[in-house]
Amino acid sequence: MNQSLDRSRRPRKIPVWVVPGLILTLVIAGCDSIPKSLDELGPRYKPTNIYRQGEVLPLQIRRVAILPLTTPASTADLTAGVDDLETVLYAELEKSGRFEVIPVSAEQLREWTGQSAWRADEQLPLSFLEQVREGTGCDAVLFCQLIRYQPYEPLAIGWKFTLAERGRPPNDLTGTVRNAGLEILWSADEVFDAGDVSVANAARAYYSQHLRNEAPLSDSSTVLGSPSRFGQYTLNALFSTLPGRQIH
């Protein structure tokens, strides 16, 4: 009797043929915890406050001087945003492949123009482009401004960009940057707020396509908690609206 009880208490061995079925069941159950395809996330945000003079850049625009990143105010958040995102900005411009990127330092700009930073909406010197071109060999300039930086959830980042080249005479200011005779080729003015579902969806989709090797696809929502990664998404979204290059 005791031997019979002892045998009944021993764990039963699972037949070998049952194991593959159990594994398959666990895999299927595990799939329920993986987020659905990113195609099913819903609407994705697309920048709309964009101006493009044309679908392609003029042939002569090969080298662009990237002016120092400015802010509309010297707040702690915006200053931190410049420190966090300026190098990301250069990297994303390089990735766009539209032109050769020539970063201009604040010291260089002060030496050439008398100021360490300029905005596109300021009254610029008439010789502004010539001064920057002499120092860099550029064909155009890109004005860069960080207009919002919220590094805590929900993240929010805003940008203003203006790409301009030498245009019509300075006394004709229609379509030009103020008083410098610079003609606008492209401009963008957008704020990306991760609290907006469509922005969050677009950021997650960008993460899965460009940053998935840094973390599993199921962690795509981490982009919504990382200011630098979210910044990459916002810049990629804007620079993808730049005019293309002519194909010879």
RAMOLIN-V472801 format. One record per residue. N is the residue number from 0. RES is the residue in one letter. PHI is phi in whole degrees, -180 to 180 (* if undefined). NEAR is the number of other ideal C-beta (glycine too) atoms within 10 Angstrom. Layout:
BEGIN
n=N res=RES phi=PHI near=NEAR
n=N res=RES phi=PHI near=NEAR
END
This chain:
BEGIN
n=0 res=M phi=* near=5
n=1 res=N phi=-63 near=6
n=2 res=Q phi=-63 near=7
n=3 res=S phi=-63 near=8
n=4 res=L phi=-65 near=8
n=5 res=D phi=-62 near=9
n=6 res=R phi=-67 near=8
n=7 res=S phi=-71 near=8
n=8 res=R phi=-86 near=7
n=9 res=R phi=-69 near=7
n=10 res=P phi=-64 near=5
n=11 res=R phi=-80 near=6
n=12 res=K phi=-78 near=7
n=13 res=I phi=-84 near=9
n=14 res=P phi=-54 near=7
n=15 res=V phi=-57 near=7
n=16 res=W phi=-69 near=7
n=17 res=V phi=-82 near=10
n=18 res=V phi=-57 near=10
n=19 res=P phi=-57 near=9
n=20 res=G phi=-65 near=9
n=21 res=L phi=-64 near=10
n=22 res=I phi=-60 near=10
n=23 res=L phi=-61 near=10
n=24 res=T phi=-61 near=10
n=25 res=L phi=-65 near=10
n=26 res=V phi=-63 near=9
n=27 res=I phi=-64 near=9
n=28 res=A phi=-63 near=9
n=29 res=G phi=-65 near=9
n=30 res=C phi=-63 near=8
n=31 res=D phi=-65 near=6
n=32 res=S phi=-89 near=7
n=33 res=I phi=-86 near=10
n=34 res=P phi=-57 near=14
n=35 res=K phi=-65 near=7
n=36 res=S phi=-52 near=8
n=37 res=L phi=-63 near=17
n=38 res=D phi=-66 near=8
n=39 res=E phi=-98 near=8
n=40 res=L phi=-70 near=18
n=41 res=G phi=116 near=10
n=42 res=P phi=-63 near=11
n=43 res=R phi=-118 near=18
n=44 res=Y phi=-69 near=21
n=45 res=K phi=-129 near=12
n=46 res=P phi=-58 near=16
n=47 res=T phi=-123 near=8
n=48 res=N phi=-87 near=11
n=49 res=I phi=-124 near=15
n=50 res=Y phi=-120 near=14
n=51 res=R phi=-133 near=17
n=52 res=Q phi=-66 near=18
n=53 res=G phi=-155 near=10
n=54 res=E phi=-76 near=8
n=55 res=V phi=-129 near=14
n=56 res=L phi=-75 near=24
n=57 res=P phi=-57 near=15
n=58 res=L phi=-58 near=10
n=59 res=Q phi=-76 near=10
n=60 res=I phi=-85 near=19
n=61 res=R phi=-118 near=15
n=62 res=R phi=-123 near=15
n=63 res=V phi=-123 near=23
n=64 res=A phi=-81 near=23
n=65 res=I phi=-93 near=22
n=66 res=L phi=-74 near=24
n=67 res=P phi=-53 near=20
n=68 res=L phi=-69 near=22
n=69 res=T phi=-110 near=20
n=70 res=T phi=-137 near=18
n=71 res=P phi=-74 near=14
n=72 res=A phi=-152 near=8
n=73 res=S phi=-95 near=7
n=74 res=T phi=-83 near=11
n=75 res=A phi=-62 near=8
n=76 res=D phi=-65 near=15
n=77 res=L phi=-67 near=20
n=78 res=T phi=-62 near=14
n=79 res=A phi=-63 near=13
n=80 res=G phi=-64 near=23
n=81 res=V phi=-61 near=17
n=82 res=D phi=-62 near=10
n=83 res=D phi=-79 near=16
n=84 res=L phi=-115 near=25
n=85 res=E phi=-63 near=16
n=86 res=T phi=-70 near=12
n=87 res=V phi=-64 near=16
n=88 res=L phi=-58 near=25
n=89 res=Y phi=-61 near=17
n=90 res=A phi=-64 near=12
n=91 res=E phi=-70 near=21
n=92 res=L phi=-65 near=22
n=93 res=E phi=-59 near=13
n=94 res=K phi=-63 near=15
n=95 res=S phi=-64 near=16
n=96 res=G phi=69 near=11
n=97 res=R phi=-80 near=21
n=98 res=F phi=-162 near=21
n=99 res=E phi=-75 near=15
n=100 res=V phi=-92 near=18
n=101 res=I phi=-121 near=18
n=102 res=P phi=-65 near=16
n=103 res=V phi=-112 near=19
n=104 res=S phi=-82 near=11
n=105 res=A phi=-62 near=14
n=106 res=E phi=-65 near=10
n=107 res=Q phi=-63 near=17
n=108 res=L phi=-64 near=20
n=109 res=R phi=-63 near=13
n=110 res=E phi=-63 near=12
n=111 res=W phi=-84 near=20
n=112 res=T phi=-124 near=19
n=113 res=G phi=90 near=10
n=114 res=Q phi=-133 near=14
n=115 res=S phi=-86 near=14
n=116 res=A phi=-155 near=17
n=117 res=W phi=-139 near=23
n=118 res=R phi=-110 near=17
n=119 res=A phi=-69 near=23
n=120 res=D phi=-92 near=13
n=121 res=E phi=-89 near=16
n=122 res=Q phi=-79 near=9
n=123 res=L phi=-91 near=24
n=124 res=P phi=-62 near=16
n=125 res=L phi=-61 near=10
n=126 res=S phi=-96 near=14
n=127 res=F phi=-55 near=22
n=128 res=L phi=-65 near=23
n=129 res=E phi=-62 near=14
n=130 res=Q phi=-66 near=15
n=131 res=V phi=-71 near=22
n=132 res=R phi=-66 near=19
n=133 res=E phi=-63 near=11
n=134 res=G phi=-83 near=16
n=135 res=T phi=-122 near=18
n=136 res=G phi=74 near=12
n=137 res=C phi=-81 near=22
n=138 res=D phi=-104 near=21
n=139 res=A phi=-158 near=24
n=140 res=V phi=-127 near=28
n=141 res=L phi=-119 near=23
n=142 res=F phi=-84 near=25
n=143 res=C phi=-126 near=24
n=144 res=Q phi=-141 near=22
n=145 res=L phi=-94 near=23
n=146 res=I phi=-104 near=17
n=147 res=R phi=-154 near=17
n=148 res=Y phi=-149 near=23
n=149 res=Q phi=-117 near=18
n=150 res=P phi=-85 near=17
n=151 res=Y phi=-121 near=9
n=152 res=E phi=-72 near=12
n=153 res=P phi=-74 near=14
n=154 res=L phi=-62 near=25
n=155 res=A phi=-149 near=21
n=156 res=I phi=-137 near=24
n=157 res=G phi=-125 near=19
n=158 res=W phi=-134 near=25
n=159 res=K phi=-130 near=21
n=160 res=F phi=-131 near=23
n=161 res=T phi=-140 near=22
n=162 res=L phi=-101 near=28
n=163 res=A phi=-140 near=25
n=164 res=E phi=-130 near=22
n=165 res=R phi=-63 near=17
n=166 res=G phi=-120 near=20
n=167 res=R phi=-77 near=13
n=168 res=P phi=-56 near=8
n=169 res=P phi=-55 near=14
n=170 res=N phi=-78 near=7
n=171 res=D phi=-107 near=11
n=172 res=L phi=-94 near=14
n=173 res=T phi=-67 near=7
n=174 res=G phi=75 near=12
n=175 res=T phi=-120 near=19
n=176 res=V phi=-72 near=26
n=177 res=R phi=-53 near=14
n=178 res=N phi=59 near=15
n=179 res=A phi=-119 near=24
n=180 res=G phi=65 near=23
n=181 res=L phi=-95 near=25
n=182 res=E phi=-98 near=19
n=183 res=I phi=-80 near=18
n=184 res=L phi=-95 near=22
n=185 res=W phi=-160 near=22
n=186 res=S phi=-148 near=19
n=187 res=A phi=-145 near=20
n=188 res=D phi=-146 near=16
n=189 res=E phi=-141 near=21
n=190 res=V phi=-118 near=16
n=191 res=F phi=-105 near=24
n=192 res=D phi=-114 near=16
n=193 res=A phi=-66 near=23
n=194 res=G phi=-72 near=12
n=195 res=D phi=-82 near=16
n=196 res=V phi=-58 near=13
n=197 res=S phi=-68 near=14
n=198 res=V phi=-68 near=24
n=199 res=A phi=-60 near=23
n=200 res=N phi=-62 near=17
n=201 res=A phi=-65 near=24
n=202 res=A phi=-65 near=28
n=203 res=R phi=-65 near=23
n=204 res=A phi=-64 near=18
n=205 res=Y phi=-61 near=21
n=206 res=Y phi=-59 near=25
n=207 res=S phi=-66 near=18
n=208 res=Q phi=-88 near=11
n=209 res=H phi=-119 near=15
n=210 res=L phi=-123 near=17
n=211 res=R phi=-66 near=13
n=212 res=N phi=-75 near=7
n=213 res=E phi=-86 near=11
n=214 res=A phi=-161 near=13
n=215 res=P phi=-58 near=10
n=216 res=L phi=-57 near=13
n=217 res=S phi=-66 near=12
n=218 res=D phi=-99 near=15
n=219 res=S phi=-59 near=21
n=220 res=S phi=-70 near=12
n=221 res=T phi=-65 near=16
n=222 res=V phi=-62 near=27
n=223 res=L phi=-81 near=19
n=224 res=G phi=-119 near=13
n=225 res=S phi=-118 near=16
n=226 res=P phi=-57 near=20
n=227 res=S phi=-69 near=12
n=228 res=R phi=-69 near=20
n=229 res=F phi=-64 near=28
n=230 res=G phi=-62 near=24
n=231 res=Q phi=-58 near=23
n=232 res=Y phi=-59 near=27
n=233 res=T phi=-62 near=28
n=234 res=L phi=-69 near=23
n=235 res=N phi=-60 near=17
n=236 res=A phi=-63 near=22
n=237 res=L phi=-78 near=23
n=238 res=F phi=-70 near=20
n=239 res=S phi=-71 near=13
n=240 res=T phi=-93 near=18
n=241 res=L phi=-60 near=21
n=242 res=P phi=-58 near=17
n=243 res=G phi=-78 near=13
n=244 res=R phi=-106 near=14
n=245 res=Q phi=-70 near=10
n=246 res=I phi=-96 near=5
n=247 res=H phi=-77 near=4
END
